Amino acid sequence: MTAARPAETLKARTGAAAVWARLRVEAAAAAAQEPALAGLLNSAVLRHAGFAEALAARIAEKLADAQLDAVLARDVAGEAMRADPAIAERAAADMVAVSERDPACRDFLQPFLYYKGYLALQAWRVAHWLWGQGRETLAFHIQNRVSERFAVDIHPAARIGQGVMIDHATSVVIGETAVVGDDVSMLHEVTLGGTGNERGDRHPKIGRGVLIGAGAKVLGNIRVGDEARIAAGSVVLKDVPARCTVAGVPARPVGGCCAEPSKRMDHSLPDGD
């Protein structure tokens, strides 16, 4: 037998099919353990045929309002996921990232049902698809509902990779021309914003595997290199080299190099800094 290549092994662990199989097992076990929630678990997970369908329904349930009821919202989200199957694959990778990096997360069911950072990001993925189809009004409507429902404001035109964790998520803001690479972790009250009323390409570009601490503000069309680390409460106004830790207002390099900070989730700074 030929050994699986690394990419194939990763997909087997993080792909939508693998995530769905585990999610169903967890939902069935939870329904048996807590009958009071059996209806929720059935409607959110067990009655669906696959991960994309269940995710579309969960997003719709969270975002429905008087203008876009749950049925219409589910149709919109389902349309996006059928047209672009990568949405569900990225959502699965995000779920694995949350499970692996958040010590409070015990299973896949938690983020799928309850974590607003996870749900806000998946709703953004639908809005981003709509934006790409030229359906800007509906994309903005979803952005507005995500902001109202989860206190997370991500412009539909922003670009975000996969394996991304937005932990706690309250007051996260990601601007129109921001780019967030794969495997990034950020905490609550992070802003990826502009520096004033400039137009055009005006928001940060965050590299792969970056860790952004709670309350950090990264402002302007600047670049944060791969596997960099931004300390909590920092204000970053200049480029950050790869694998560099920055802290302060304004942020400056501190300490030595860091490796895979978004996965290690180590926010501590070197002694003396």
VEXBA-126966 format. One record per atom (N, C-alpha, C): atom name; x, y, z. Coordinates in steps of 0.001 Angstrom, whole numbers. Layout:
BEGIN
zavex;px;py;pz
CA;X;Y;Z
...
! end
This chain:
BEGIN
zavex;px;py;pz
N;847;-1196;0
CA;0;0;0
C;880;1243;0
N;533;2211;-837
CA;1289;3453;-893
C;924;4331;296
N;1947;4863;972
CA;1689;5717;2133
C;1000;6996;1696
N;66;7486;2530
CA;-641;8728;2220
C;328;9892;2253
N;184;10789;1302
CA;991;11993;1301
C;520;12922;2415
N;1396;13840;2893
CA;1015;14722;4005
C;-284;15457;3760
N;-505;15991;2562
CA;-1729;16733;2275
C;-2952;15830;2389
N;-2809;14559;1943
CA;-3928;13629;2037
C;-4223;13281;3492
N;-3164;13108;4278
CA;-3339;12811;5695
C;-4039;13957;6395
N;-3645;15190;6091
CA;-4262;16360;6701
C;-5730;16447;6344
N;-6060;16207;5066
CA;-7459;16282;4651
C;-8293;15214;5332
N;-7711;14031;5529
CA;-8439;12970;6210
C;-8786;13357;7638
N;-7979;14227;8239
CA;-8201;14651;9620
C;-9071;15890;9698
N;-8900;16810;8744
CA;-9556;18108;8843
C;-10662;18308;7817
N;-10821;17411;6856
CA;-11803;17599;5807
C;-13227;17543;6325
N;-14153;18067;5513
CA;-15549;18157;5931
C;-16148;16789;6233
N;-15795;15763;5457
CA;-16357;14429;5691
C;-15931;13880;7044
N;-14659;14040;7382
CA;-14163;13537;8663
C;-14776;14313;9825
N;-14857;15631;9677
CA;-15449;16468;10726
C;-16918;16120;10918
N;-17626;15900;9809
CA;-19049;15569;9886
C;-19272;14237;10606
N;-18461;13246;10304
CA;-18612;11949;10953
C;-18455;12080;12464
N;-17459;12812;12891
CA;-17244;12990;14334
C;-18343;13844;14953
N;-18778;14876;14257
CA;-19810;15765;14786
C;-21115;15006;15025
N;-21470;14115;14113
CA;-22700;13324;14275
C;-22614;12401;15498
N;-21470;11782;15680
CA;-21293;10910;16840
C;-21431;11718;18127
N;-20815;12880;18165
CA;-20885;13727;19353
C;-22316;14198;19613
N;-23033;14568;18545
CA;-24405;15044;18700
C;-25314;13929;19215
N;-25161;12724;18700
CA;-25979;11601;19150
C;-25706;11292;20623
N;-24448;11325;21013
CA;-24099;11063;22406
C;-24656;12148;23319
N;-24573;13406;22884
CA;-25086;14511;23690
C;-26602;14439;23825
N;-27292;14047;22745
CA;-28750;13928;22796
C;-29180;12841;23778
N;-28432;11745;23815
CA;-28751;10671;24752
C;-28470;11090;26191
N;-27432;11879;26382
CA;-27043;12308;27723
C;-27951;13412;28250
N;-28423;14283;27360
CA;-29221;15437;27764
C;-30477;15521;26908
N;-31512;14762;27257
CA;-32724;14721;26444
C;-33384;16079;26241
N;-33188;17016;27164
CA;-33793;18337;27025
C;-33292;19060;25781
N;-32116;18691;25327
CA;-31540;19325;24138
C;-31608;18431;22904
N;-32310;17343;22989
CA;-32382;16415;21857
C;-32996;17078;20627
N;-33989;17929;20825
CA;-34593;18628;19692
C;-33608;19531;18989
N;-32835;20288;19760
CA;-31805;21156;19179
C;-30782;20333;18413
N;-30303;19265;19012
CA;-29257;18459;18394
C;-29765;17774;17130
N;-31018;17386;17135
CA;-31590;16792;15930
C;-31718;17822;14820
N;-32256;18998;15138
CA;-32469;20012;14104
C;-31168;20628;13616
N;-30163;20714;14503
CA;-28902;21345;14130
C;-27942;20393;13435
N;-27998;19100;13797
CA;-27001;18152;13284
C;-27648;16895;12698
N;-28358;16156;13507
CA;-28661;14761;13184
C;-29598;14587;11998
N;-30462;15536;11719
CA;-31402;15340;10616
C;-30840;15742;9261
N;-29611;16241;9252
CA;-29021;16718;7999
C;-28191;15620;7331
N;-28045;15752;6018
CA;-27349;14729;5239
C;-25845;14918;5218
N;-25374;16121;5501
CA;-23945;16370;5431
C;-23568;17648;6144
N;-22260;17896;6235
CA;-21745;19036;6992
C;-22192;20366;6389
N;-22100;20502;5070
CA;-22467;21770;4440
C;-23933;22111;4693
N;-24803;21110;4574
CA;-26230;21345;4804
C;-26488;21760;6250
N;-25851;21079;7194
CA;-26039;21406;8604
C;-25491;22790;8929
N;-24342;23117;8368
CA;-23746;24419;8627
C;-24614;25540;8058
N;-25143;25341;6864
CA;-26029;26345;6269
C;-27243;26578;7159
N;-27808;25508;7690
CA;-28975;25636;8559
C;-28623;26333;9867
N;-27448;26025;10419
CA;-27048;26659;11685
C;-26800;28148;11493
N;-26130;28514;10415
CA;-25922;29927;10120
C;-27260;30638;9967
N;-28175;30021;9236
CA;-29488;30632;9007
C;-30235;30836;10319
N;-30200;29834;11200
CA;-30909;29940;12469
C;-30376;31106;13294
N;-29077;31334;13232
CA;-28468;32399;14021
C;-28706;33786;13422
N;-28816;33882;12102
CA;-28855;35192;11453
C;-30243;35629;10998
N;-31219;34748;11055
CA;-32552;35084;10556
C;-33113;36311;11267
N;-33811;37147;10512
CA;-34474;38321;11073
C;-35752;38579;10285
N;-36378;39712;10534
CA;-37648;40010;9873
C;-37490;40176;8371
N;-36316;40595;7925
CA;-36086;40807;6498
C;-35649;39527;5776
N;-34971;38645;6486
CA;-34455;37415;5886
C;-34757;36281;6861
N;-35888;35601;6649
CA;-36270;34575;7607
C;-35361;33354;7484
N;-35548;32392;8386
CA;-34632;31260;8471
C;-34623;30430;7197
N;-35771;30288;6554
CA;-35827;29486;5329
C;-35036;30159;4216
N;-35253;31451;4020
CA;-34513;32175;2982
C;-33024;32224;3293
N;-32695;32465;4558
CA;-31286;32508;4946
C;-30605;31170;4698
N;-31308;30069;4995
CA;-30747;28735;4736
C;-30566;28497;3245
N;-31505;28975;2448
CA;-31374;28833;994
C;-30153;29578;476
N;-29928;30783;995
CA;-28782;31579;566
C;-27478;30891;959
N;-27381;30467;2218
CA;-26162;29795;2677
C;-25947;28482;1936
N;-27022;27736;1707
CA;-26905;26484;968
C;-26462;26708;-463
N;-26982;27754;-1094
CA;-26564;28084;-2453
C;-25073;28356;-2518
N;-24583;29120;-1548
CA;-23149;29438;-1515
C;-22315;28173;-1383
N;-22712;27273;-515
CA;-21914;26077;-267
C;-21988;25069;-1403
N;-23113;25028;-2099
CA;-23188;24160;-3282
C;-22334;24716;-4410
N;-22335;26031;-4572
CA;-21557;26649;-5642
C;-20062;26593;-5358
N;-19690;26653;-4081
CA;-18278;26654;-3711
C;-18057;25668;-2559
N;-17816;24390;-2870
CA;-17618;23389;-1813
C;-16442;23699;-887
N;-15534;24574;-1323
CA;-14399;24930;-467
C;-14854;25636;804
N;-16037;26258;789
CA;-16534;26922;1997
C;-16654;25925;3134
N;-17274;24791;2872
CA;-17438;23781;3913
C;-16098;23191;4332
N;-15191;22991;3376
CA;-13876;22447;3719
C;-13114;23407;4626
N;-13202;24698;4334
CA;-12519;25687;5180
C;-13166;25774;6544
N;-14488;25670;6565
CA;-15191;25677;7849
C;-14791;24482;8702
N;-14589;23328;8079
CA;-14134;22147;8809
C;-12736;22368;9369
N;-11849;22961;8574
CA;-10497;23245;9056
C;-10530;24237;10212
N;-11429;25213;10154
CA;-11584;26160;11258
C;-12017;25434;12534
N;-12924;24476;12396
CA;-13412;23743;13563
C;-12292;22928;14208
N;-11475;22290;13388
CA;-10338;21547;13924
C;-9377;22485;14642
N;-9157;23668;14067
CA;-8264;24647;14696
C;-8778;25045;16078
N;-10069;25310;16187
CA;-10642;25674;17481
C;-10480;24534;18478
N;-10772;23329;18034
CA;-10686;22168;18914
C;-9268;21952;19428
N;-8289;22175;18576
CA;-6895;21924;18950
C;-6274;23048;19769
N;-6736;24282;19576
CA;-6054;25430;20195
C;-6742;25980;21420
N;-8034;25728;21577
CA;-8785;26281;22707
C;-8912;25217;23788
N;-8247;25380;24923
CA;-8309;24346;25958
C;-9695;24186;26575
N;-10577;25179;26369
CA;-11941;25068;26893
C;-12850;24266;25973
N;-12377;23961;24758
CA;-13200;23266;23774
C;-13027;21758;23948
N;-14126;21081;24237
CA;-14070;19646;24519
C;-14399;18777;23314
N;-15072;19355;22318
CA;-15471;18559;21164
C;-15809;19492;20010
N;-16182;18933;18876
CA;-16575;19741;17719
C;-17955;20374;17916
N;-18774;19754;18731
CA;-20141;20232;18916
C;-20177;21629;19521
N;-19266;21929;20427
CA;-19250;23239;21076
C;-19146;24388;20074
N;-18090;24435;19256
CA;-18026;25552;18318
C;-19177;25556;17325
N;-19602;24388;16869
CA;-20671;24333;15880
C;-21971;24920;16420
N;-22270;24647;17677
CA;-23522;25133;18255
C;-23401;26508;18893
N;-22250;26796;19528
CA;-22237;27888;20493
C;-21147;28953;20323
N;-20054;28665;19642
CA;-18939;29620;19641
C;-19182;30719;18610
N;-19354;31927;19083
CA;-19716;32997;18156
C;-18565;33368;17224
N;-17323;33184;17644
CA;-16224;33446;16728
C;-16255;32503;15542
N;-16512;31224;15825
CA;-16608;30237;14748
C;-17800;30530;13849
N;-18956;30769;14430
CA;-20167;30989;13640
C;-20095;32284;12851
N;-19525;33331;13443
CA;-19377;34598;12722
C;-18476;34425;11506
N;-17409;33654;11668
CA;-16488;33436;10550
C;-17161;32659;9424
N;-17978;31675;9769
CA;-18643;30896;8711
C;-19725;31728;8018
N;-20422;32569;8758
CA;-21375;33475;8122
C;-20651;34443;7196
N;-19474;34906;7618
CA;-18679;35765;6735
C;-18325;35022;5443
N;-18026;33745;5530
CA;-17667;32995;4316
C;-18813;33030;3307
N;-20046;32962;3785
CA;-21204;33072;2889
C;-21291;34481;2315
N;-21128;35489;3172
CA;-21178;36883;2702
C;-20080;37159;1684
N;-18906;36582;1905
CA;-17782;36783;980
C;-18088;36178;-386
N;-18722;35011;-379
CA;-19125;34409;-1655
C;-20128;35305;-2369
N;-21106;35811;-1653
CA;-22088;36723;-2253
C;-21406;37953;-2832
N;-20435;38485;-2111
CA;-19694;39660;-2592
C;-19016;39350;-3922
N;-18433;38181;-4013
CA;-17777;37784;-5251
C;-18737;37593;-6415
N;-20007;37353;-6109
CA;-21028;37213;-7144
C;-21666;38548;-7506
N;-21189;39619;-6909
CA;-21764;40936;-7170
C;-23035;41225;-6396
N;-23370;40394;-5420
CA;-24600;40568;-4633
C;-24259;41315;-3339
N;-23847;42551;-3516
CA;-23286;43310;-2406
C;-24320;43663;-1340
N;-25540;43971;-1733
CA;-26547;44354;-748
C;-26823;43218;231
N;-26986;41993;-293
CA;-27225;40850;584
C;-25983;40533;1418
N;-24808;40705;840
CA;-23571;40499;1602
C;-23493;41478;2768
N;-23847;42743;2516
CA;-23836;43738;3587
C;-24903;43421;4644
N;-26030;42884;4216
CA;-27070;42525;5179
C;-26560;41442;6124
N;-25876;40451;5587
CA;-25319;39401;6445
C;-24242;39977;7354
N;-23396;40857;6830
CA;-22390;41506;7677
C;-23059;42226;8846
N;-24126;42943;8550
CA;-24822;43679;9596
C;-25426;42737;10637
N;-26026;41629;10195
CA;-26612;40672;11135
C;-25543;39999;11982
N;-24395;39692;11395
CA;-23293;39117;12169
C;-22835;40101;13239
N;-22739;41373;12870
CA;-22333;42399;13830
C;-23338;42515;14971
N;-24625;42506;14630
CA;-25660;42598;15664
C;-25715;41346;16533
N;-25583;40207;15918
CA;-25776;38925;16623
C;-24566;38519;17444
N;-23367;38743;16891
CA;-22158;38230;17524
C;-21172;39306;17972
N;-21439;40570;17650
CA;-20502;41668;17951
C;-19160;41453;17249
N;-19233;40925;16039
CA;-18058;40718;15186
C;-18358;41387;13850
N;-17434;42239;13382
CA;-17689;43022;12166
C;-16586;42722;11148
N;-16910;41875;10166
CA;-15949;41507;9122
C;-16520;41949;7783
N;-15819;42793;7081
CA;-16302;43257;5778
C;-16332;42077;4810
N;-17395;41966;3994
CA;-17493;40827;3078
C;-16371;40743;2057
N;-15710;41850;1773
CA;-14639;41838;779
C;-13296;41411;1351
N;-13163;41366;2678
CA;-11905;40907;3276
C;-11596;39498;2797
N;-10333;39103;2902
CA;-9929;37749;2496
C;-9338;37024;3693
N;-9875;35846;3969
CA;-9471;35088;5151
C;-9229;33637;4744
N;-8148;33069;5225
CA;-7786;31696;4894
C;-8558;30686;5726
N;-7984;29524;5904
CA;-8631;28449;6648
C;-7789;28058;7849
N;-8373;27232;8710
CA;-7686;26894;9952
C;-7543;28111;10843
N;-8536;29010;10791
CA;-8503;30274;11528
C;-9352;30140;12788
N;-8837;30636;13909
CA;-9601;30665;15150
C;-9756;32106;15608
N;-11010;32508;15852
CA;-11299;33804;16457
C;-11871;33486;17832
N;-11055;33604;18866
CA;-11418;33137;20203
C;-12169;34228;20965
N;-13274;33872;21572
CA;-14161;34788;22301
C;-14846;35774;21351
N;-14079;36454;20532
CA;-14571;37142;19334
C;-15227;38509;19552
N;-15740;38820;20715
CA;-16433;40090;20900
C;-15567;41266;20462
N;-16145;42143;19658
CA;-15525;43392;19212
C;-14370;43192;18232
N;-14310;42044;17565
CA;-13333;41870;16486
C;-13824;42646;15261
N;-12899;43400;14644
CA;-13201;44172;13435
C;-12134;43857;12386
N;-12574;43475;11184
CA;-11660;43177;10078
C;-12134;43973;8872
N;-11272;44869;8375
CA;-11661;45821;7344
C;-11699;45253;5936
N;-12182;46087;5032
CA;-12499;45692;3661
C;-11328;45101;2901
N;-10147;45695;3008
CA;-9003;45226;2221
C;-8021;44406;3055
N;-8449;43974;4239
CA;-7589;43134;5069
C;-7454;41745;4461
N;-6311;41121;4720
CA;-6053;39737;4319
C;-5555;38993;5553
N;-6147;37837;5822
CA;-5753;36994;6955
C;-5358;35633;6405
N;-4135;35213;6661
CA;-3632;33968;6109
C;-4148;32742;6839
N;-3763;31570;6336
CA;-4147;30306;6958
C;-3569;30192;8368
N;-4285;29475;9223
CA;-3799;29068;10547
C;-3561;30236;11496
N;-4232;31349;11285
CA;-4119;32494;12181
C;-5023;32293;13389
N;-4557;32750;14558
CA;-5390;32797;15756
C;-5450;34234;16244
N;-6654;34695;16568
CA;-6809;36030;17159
C;-7840;35965;18274
N;-7716;36885;19222
CA;-8633;36922;20344
C;-9558;38130;20250
N;-10379;38298;21276
CA;-11387;39348;21282
C;-10766;40745;21203
N;-11560;41665;20692
CA;-11224;43083;20588
C;-10033;43362;19674
N;-9727;42439;18783
CA;-8703;42697;17766
C;-9308;43552;16650
N;-8538;44524;16177
CA;-8939;45331;15032
C;-7878;45233;13948
N;-8303;44877;12750
CA;-7454;44969;11562
C;-8047;46094;10734
N;-7589;47308;10990
CA;-8256;48487;10468
C;-7352;49430;9700
N;-7926;50565;9313
CA;-7179;51616;8639
C;-6660;52635;9636
N;-5971;53626;9110
CA;-5395;54658;9972
C;-6136;55983;9875
N;-7150;56065;9037
CA;-7890;57313;8891
C;-8952;57173;7827
N;-9126;58221;7013
CA;-10175;58182;5990
C;-9611;57904;4597
N;-8429;57282;4547
CA;-7857;56945;3253
C;-8708;55903;2543
N;-8614;55860;1235
CA;-9375;54905;443
C;-8419;53932;-241
N;-8981;52955;-928
CA;-8147;51980;-1615
C;-7641;50916;-664
N;-6482;50359;-959
CA;-5902;49261;-185
C;-5328;49840;1104
N;-6024;49688;2200
CA;-5721;50447;3416
C;-5689;49609;4701
N;-5798;48281;4574
CA;-5883;47442;5767
C;-4731;46436;5825
N;-4484;45838;6982
CA;-3314;44967;7163
C;-3397;43664;6369
N;-2227;43125;6114
CA;-2068;41817;5487
C;-1381;40906;6508
N;-2108;39947;7024
CA;-1630;39084;8107
C;-1177;37756;7515
N;53;37387;7775
CA;625;36184;7194
C;117;34907;7849
N;630;33800;7386
CA;231;32474;7868
C;718;32249;9300
N;-154;31653;10133
CA;259;31211;11460
C;520;32304;12466
N;-31;33487;12246
CA;178;34620;13153
C;-742;34486;14366
N;-259;34917;15530
CA;-1049;34992;16747
C;-1238;36462;17114
N;-2503;36886;17262
CA;-2819;38275;17597
C;-3553;38281;18926
N;-2936;38898;19936
CA;-3472;38881;21291
C;-4682;39780;21472
N;-5372;39587;22588
CA;-6596;40319;22880
C;-6350;41827;22871
N;-7250;42553;22218
CA;-7187;44004;22224
C;-6147;44618;21314
N;-5433;43816;20553
CA;-4404;44365;19659
C;-5057;45085;18485
N;-4443;46185;18060
CA;-4902;46956;16915
C;-3781;46981;15876
N;-4091;46464;14705
CA;-3134;46454;13595
C;-3724;47368;12535
N;-3039;48477;12254
CA;-3662;49547;11492
C;-2836;49927;10267
N;-3527;50083;9144
CA;-2893;50529;7916
C;-2528;49383;6995
N;-2103;49737;5792
CA;-1715;48744;4796
C;-295;48271;5080
N;-178;47484;6146
CA;1120;46973;6577
C;1090;45451;6528
N;2260;44851;6614
CA;2365;43394;6525
C;2893;42825;7836
N;2229;41777;8274
CA;2680;41023;9441
C;3135;39670;8924
N;4416;39374;9086
CA;5011;38187;8487
C;4512;36888;9095
N;4754;35796;8376
CA;4332;34475;8814
C;4838;34168;10224
N;3964;33577;11033
CA;4282;33102;12381
C;4803;34206;13291
N;4387;35441;13020
CA;4678;36528;13952
C;3704;36463;15119
N;4027;37210;16174
CA;3181;37229;17369
C;3001;38671;17824
N;1743;39063;18020
CA;1423;40418;18444
C;840;40344;19843
N;1488;40998;20791
CA;1074;40901;22188
C;-250;41621;22423
N;-947;41183;23446
CA;-2232;41774;23804
C;-2087;43270;24045
N;-3056;44031;23560
CA;-3092;45469;23796
C;-2148;46292;22951
N;-1426;45682;22035
CA;-453;46412;21218
C;-1150;47204;20115
N;-488;48251;19655
CA;-924;49015;18489
C;190;48922;17453
N;-93;48228;16363
CA;922;47944;15354
C;699;48874;14163
N;1721;49680;13843
CA;1616;50668;12779
C;2659;50468;11685
N;3563;49506;11884
CA;4622;49238;10914
C;4684;47742;10634
N;5336;47385;9524
CA;5502;45980;9169
C;6146;45195;10312
N;5749;43932;10429
CA;6310;43034;11436
C;6997;41886;10710
N;8285;41648;10973
CA;8970;40549;10290
C;8400;39194;10684
N;8631;38202;9851
CA;8211;36840;10149
C;8847;36352;11439
N;8093;35580;12207
CA;8541;34947;13445
C;9064;35948;14466
N;8535;37155;14443
CA;8944;38199;15376
C;7810;38457;16355
N;8142;38697;17621
CA;7156;39111;18612
C;7232;40617;18785
N;6066;41288;18716
CA;6029;42730;18951
C;5048;43020;20072
N;5328;44105;20806
CA;4471;44484;21922
C;4585;45980;22142
N;3542;46560;22706
CA;3595;47956;23118
C;2774;48882;22258
N;2787;50172;22664
CA;2075;51231;21953
C;3045;52386;21738
N;3548;52568;20510
CA;3388;51677;19355
C;4203;50396;19538
N;3847;49355;18815
CA;4486;48049;18995
C;5919;48062;18487
N;6782;47388;19246
CA;8194;47225;18874
C;8599;45771;19106
N;9630;45289;18393
CA;10084;43909;18607
C;10558;43682;20033
N;10218;42527;20582
CA;10674;42140;21917
C;11084;40674;21863
N;12103;40328;22575
CA;12503;38930;22675
C;13027;38365;21369
N;13081;37047;21310
CA;13626;36363;20149
C;12544;35858;19217
N;12925;34903;18371
CA;12003;34365;17384
C;10963;33462;18054
N;9836;33321;17380
CA;8804;32399;17848
C;8422;31485;16693
N;7994;30283;17005
CA;7609;29317;15977
C;6200;28818;16258
N;5376;28786;15220
CA;3992;28331;15290
C;3221;28944;16464
N;3277;30260;16630
CA;2595;30857;17793
C;1085;30672;17770
N;476;30636;16575
CA;-978;30505;16522
C;-1453;29153;17006
N;-600;28143;16923
CA;-951;26807;17397
C;-547;26604;18853
N;547;27218;19245
CA;1005;27082;20628
C;185;27953;21582
N;-347;29056;21078
CA;-1204;29969;21854
C;-510;30458;23122
N;774;30715;23017
CA;1548;31210;24159
C;1650;32736;24052
N;971;33429;24967
CA;936;34895;24913
C;1962;35537;25852
N;2739;34737;26545
CA;3697;35293;27500
C;4850;35962;26761
N;5426;36987;27402
CA;6573;37701;26855
C;7834;37343;27636
N;9007;37497;26993
CA;10252;37195;27691
C;10418;38061;28932
N;11097;37544;29947
CA;11362;38317;31154
C;12106;39602;30818
N;11679;40683;31457
CA;12348;41962;31237
C;11710;42801;30158
N;10747;42242;29388
CA;10080;42995;28327
C;8685;43424;28777
! end
